Amino acid sequence: MASSRILPEFELLLPQNIKEAVSALGKLKSKASVMAGGTDVVISCTKGFGSPNVISLAEIPGLDYVVYDSKKGLRIGAMATLQQVADNADVKKRYPALQRACAINGTPQTRNMGTVVGNIMRASPSGDCICAVLAIGGKIVLQGPKGKREVNIDDFYLKYRETACKADELAIEIKLPAISAKNAFARMTRTTLDLSKVNVACSLVMSGKTVKEARVAVGAVAPTTIRLKKVEAILKGSQITDEVLQKVVATVPTEIKPIDDVRSTAEYRRDVAGVMVKRIILEALGK
Ligand SMILES: Cc1cc2nc3c(=O)[nH]c(=O)nc-3n(C[C@H](O)[C@H](O)[C@H](O)COP(=O)(O)OP(=O)(O)OC[C@H]3O[C@@H](n4cnc5c(N)ncnc54)[C@H](O)[C@@H]3O)c2cc1C
């Protein structure tokens, strides 16, 4: 049995550009893992779940960007770290849900090594950046042997830890829209350094006091992070009154399918998710 301390042998590939990385992936497909910060990939290797080949993105220049444009929105490159995104002034101002999801992620060490794109590609149902990006909306830019394509985050997660990214594709960047929506993220964990037992995020486009558009995401309550379509329908066209919030709290448990696991019971998750959604709606609106 693999020791949790000893890193088993694997072939480390260090492509110098995206073309070389895509070509290596095209040849090795599922016999290779892509590695960005490696905070998950390396742990998987020590637990005996690693691939015989690891394609590191570390030596490809120019992938660590976080760029905001008032028309095109935010672009986050595949090697931009969680800390870089948490510290970015545009992210702080316009995407507080994502800023928070990055700022609370792991430890200073994992935030300085781990990437936002890695968090998205890890496809954990409790992934904090996934929850924030699903609420804000966005696209994953993938590059394979036949060129680039963009997949909407709404269509990206197919089932438990399975994404629309093919075995010969690399994620190059994620794009978030240039929004004026008010957004917020919150999570609940057993201890500060733990994965979420429940995480929630919302993004609300307001017209005066009325919600024009709403996106609400919840993680760790189903095989993938999900949007709460019934809750979004309640919010759309409504003013945020106590009555509307009560309806939201009552509706959340009808849209989720939590399980019992090491972090929480299904019952607890079902009980707290609605209250957490109510709180982030108020937080997003500055109430
Ligand atoms: C101590 C610790 C604490 C953590 N805390 C949290 C937390 O609070 N919240 C949370 O959500 N997560 C947490 N994590 C999980 C995870 O490590 C981080 O989410 C991190 O963002 C992953 O990024 P990375 O760059 O290190 O990914 P990597 O380990 O390099 O990759 C992760 C996965 O994504 C794939 N991948 C990465 N980049 C690409 C790409 N460009 N194209 C295709 N596939 C790619 C890899 O093949 C792998 O399957 C924690 C991990 C540790 C070790």
The ligand as an SDF file (V2000), in Angstrom:
LIG
                    3D

 53 58  0  0  0  0  0  0  0  0999 V2000
   -4.1280   21.9910    2.9970 C   0  0  0  0  0  0  0  0  0  0  0  0
   -5.1430   22.1640    1.8840 C   0  0  0  0  0  0  0  0  0  0  0  0
   -6.2210   22.9810    2.0910 C   0  0  0  0  0  0  0  0  0  0  0  0
   -7.1630   23.1480    1.0560 C   0  0  0  0  0  0  0  0  0  0  0  0
   -8.2210   23.9660    1.3150 N   0  0  0  0  0  0  0  0  0  0  0  0
   -9.1560   24.1360    0.3580 C   0  0  0  0  0  0  0  0  0  0  0  0
  -10.2750   24.9860    0.6100 C   0  0  0  0  0  0  0  0  0  0  0  0
  -10.3930   25.6110    1.6740 O   0  0  0  0  0  0  0  0  0  0  0  0
  -11.2180   25.0990   -0.3520 N   0  0  0  0  0  0  0  0  0  0  0  0
  -11.1210   24.4390   -1.5550 C   0  0  0  0  0  0  0  0  0  0  0  0
  -12.0080   24.5980   -2.3920 O   0  0  0  0  0  0  0  0  0  0  0  0
  -10.0760   23.6370   -1.8140 N   0  0  0  0  0  0  0  0  0  0  0  0
   -9.0920   23.4640   -0.9040 C   0  0  0  0  0  0  0  0  0  0  0  0
   -8.0180   22.6360   -1.1640 N   0  0  0  0  0  0  0  0  0  0  0  0
   -7.9950   21.8980   -2.4530 C   0  0  0  0  0  0  0  0  0  0  0  0
   -7.1110   22.4020   -3.6280 C   0  0  0  0  0  0  0  0  0  0  0  0
   -5.7920   22.0990   -3.3790 O   0  0  0  0  0  0  0  0  0  0  0  0
   -7.2370   23.8490   -3.9650 C   0  0  0  0  0  0  0  0  0  0  0  0
   -8.5910   24.0240   -4.2240 O   0  0  0  0  0  0  0  0  0  0  0  0
   -6.4060   24.4220   -5.1470 C   0  0  0  0  0  0  0  0  0  0  0  0
   -7.0920   25.5500   -5.6750 O   0  0  0  0  0  0  0  0  0  0  0  0
   -6.1020   23.5010   -6.3130 C   0  0  0  0  0  0  0  0  0  0  0  0
   -5.2750   24.2290   -7.2400 O   0  0  0  0  0  0  0  0  0  0  0  0
   -3.8540   23.6720   -7.7610 P   0  0  0  0  0  0  0  0  0  0  0  0
   -3.3480   24.6600   -8.7350 O   0  0  0  0  0  0  0  0  0  0  0  0
   -2.9480   23.3110   -6.6380 O   0  0  0  0  0  0  0  0  0  0  0  0
   -4.3490   22.3540   -8.4920 O   0  0  0  0  0  0  0  0  0  0  0  0
   -3.5290   21.0440   -8.9020 P   0  0  0  0  0  0  0  0  0  0  0  0
   -3.2710   20.2020   -7.6950 O   0  0  0  0  0  0  0  0  0  0  0  0
   -2.3660   21.3750   -9.7660 O   0  0  0  0  0  0  0  0  0  0  0  0
   -4.6760   20.3780   -9.8290 O   0  0  0  0  0  0  0  0  0  0  0  0
   -5.9450   20.0520   -9.2920 C   0  0  0  0  0  0  0  0  0  0  0  0
   -6.7540   19.2920  -10.3610 C   0  0  0  0  0  0  0  0  0  0  0  0
   -7.0450   20.1160  -11.4880 O   0  0  0  0  0  0  0  0  0  0  0  0
   -6.4170   19.6280  -12.6770 C   0  0  0  0  0  0  0  0  0  0  0  0
   -5.8600   20.7960  -13.3620 N   0  0  0  0  0  0  0  0  0  0  0  0
   -5.2160   21.8350  -12.7870 C   0  0  0  0  0  0  0  0  0  0  0  0
   -4.9460   22.7840  -13.6850 N   0  0  0  0  0  0  0  0  0  0  0  0
   -5.4370   22.3410  -14.8650 C   0  0  0  0  0  0  0  0  0  0  0  0
   -5.4680   22.8810  -16.1850 C   0  0  0  0  0  0  0  0  0  0  0  0
   -4.9580   24.0830  -16.4570 N   0  0  0  0  0  0  0  0  0  0  0  0
   -6.0650   22.1500  -17.1630 N   0  0  0  0  0  0  0  0  0  0  0  0
   -6.6030   20.9390  -16.8960 C   0  0  0  0  0  0  0  0  0  0  0  0
   -6.6140   20.3800  -15.6650 N   0  0  0  0  0  0  0  0  0  0  0  0
   -6.0270   21.0710  -14.6630 C   0  0  0  0  0  0  0  0  0  0  0  0
   -5.3560   18.6450  -12.1990 C   0  0  0  0  0  0  0  0  0  0  0  0
   -5.0590   17.6480  -13.1630 O   0  0  0  0  0  0  0  0  0  0  0  0
   -6.0030   18.0860  -10.9380 C   0  0  0  0  0  0  0  0  0  0  0  0
   -6.9490   17.1080  -11.2850 O   0  0  0  0  0  0  0  0  0  0  0  0
   -7.0330   22.4570   -0.1820 C   0  0  0  0  0  0  0  0  0  0  0  0
   -5.9240   21.6330   -0.3770 C   0  0  0  0  0  0  0  0  0  0  0  0
   -4.9780   21.4900    0.6400 C   0  0  0  0  0  0  0  0  0  0  0  0
   -3.8010   20.6020    0.3910 C   0  0  0  0  0  0  0  0  0  0  0  0
  1  2  1  0
  2  3  1  0
  2 52  2  0
  3  4  2  0
  4  5  1  0
  4 50  1  0
  5  6  2  0
  6  7  1  0
  6 13  1  0
  7  8  2  0
  7  9  1  0
  9 10  1  0
 10 11  2  0
 10 12  1  0
 12 13  2  0
 13 14  1  0
 14 15  1  0
 14 50  1  0
 15 16  1  0
 16 17  1  0
 16 18  1  0
 18 19  1  0
 18 20  1  0
 20 21  1  0
 20 22  1  0
 22 23  1  0
 23 24  1  0
 24 25  2  0
 24 26  1  0
 24 27  1  0
 27 28  1  0
 28 29  2  0
 28 30  1  0
 28 31  1  0
 31 32  1  0
 32 33  1  0
 33 34  1  0
 33 48  1  0
 34 35  1  0
 35 36  1  0
 35 46  1  0
 36 37  1  0
 36 45  1  0
 37 38  2  0
 38 39  1  0
 39 40  1  0
 39 45  2  0
 40 41  1  0
 40 42  2  0
 42 43  1  0
 43 44  2  0
 44 45  1  0
 46 47  1  0
 46 48  1  0
 48 49  1  0
 50 51  2  0
 51 52  1  0
 52 53  1  0
M  END
$$$$
